[in-house]
Amino acid sequence: MTLHDELVVTGNWLFRWRSYLPAFMILPSVLAVHDFEDWRCADAGPDPWGLCCLAVSLVGLAIRIATVGHVPKGTSGRNTRDGQIAESLNTTGMYSIVRHPLYVGNFVSWFGISMFPRHWWLCVIFVLAFWLYYERIVFAEEEFLRKRFGEAWLDWARRTPTFIPRLSIWRPPALPFSLRSVLRREYSGLFGIIVCFYSLEIYSHVTHLGEFNVHPLWTAIFLSGLAIYVTLRTLKKTTSLLAIEGR
């Protein structure tokens, strides 16, 4: 097997499991939290640094929302088991300034989590791991799109950056924003971010203070996220309220 073919095969495998494998990135964060000695007192207010890191991760989620809210059905990586599928080529909205806006959103969200333990080396490890992981997914995905859309994809790829957005070439989305589409697709991402931070907050208290004494604000954030997750998942699985034709 040539290197080109091997990268495609590896990228397609990672693409299929891309929703689950990045979760392993939280393991170094756990180790880094355990190694952090200058922990705040248990009776202090909510940790400003932790809330700042959460805000960074939510910016990543906002990038995803700005992307999926305007895309049509059959695009933007909704498939996993079926491999690469694309009924049309997205070239407007977020896709007009960067070729992989969803992965940009993922990067920002996970970078916020890597910031939480206050170790610069963890952020460096995360950036390198993300690069190696998604580089192969991007390679396989773009190879598929090139074969599927030919010259149209090449023209778009020539003017659109791979990962670092270029705001000067922005083109308005072809479709209006769909809140229902966002609620149907991104509720699990929101809850996943909240669970990661809440788990690290609990772990840090148990490790350094020897007790479960998480600030009520973090518990409120977690319970709010859980309520949103349960509500939207129930609506998605049992009703058609979040369904919208062509999205």
Helices and strands as residue ranges (DSSP letters): H 3-16, G 21-25, H 26-35, H 48-68, G 94-96, H 101-115, H 120-149, H 151-159, G 167-169, H 179-209, H 216-238
